Amino acid sequence: MKKIEAIIKPFKLDEVREALSEIGVSGLTVTEVKGFGRQKGHTELYRGAEYVVDFLPKIKVEVVVTDDRVAQVVDVIMETARTGKIGDGKIFVLPVEQVIRIRTGETDGNAI
């Protein structure tokens, strides 16, 4: 099993969620996060004073899938989250040792 973490632009969330649902991903976790990479920050004006916004708002989408679904899920996220502009985000794929559904006690693939 793998955990896929995708950092995407906030306005792409609905599109990514719908695309994942269409391929049968039944659950995901979404968190509002802030960060920066190559995009760095940007300068804004507030009451006539200029200041730098270092951290940009992003969305982190987390999905746990079986190994055979990883490539499909990554492809769907890449296709739907891409704008072609800097700041589109990143996808991380991490190993998951065990999953347990609290309500039923089911484990691993049955618990996803």
Helices and strands as residue ranges (DSSP letters): E 2-8, G 10-12, H 13-22, E 29-35, E 42-46, E 49-53, E 56-65, G 67-69, H 70-81, E 90-95, G 108-111
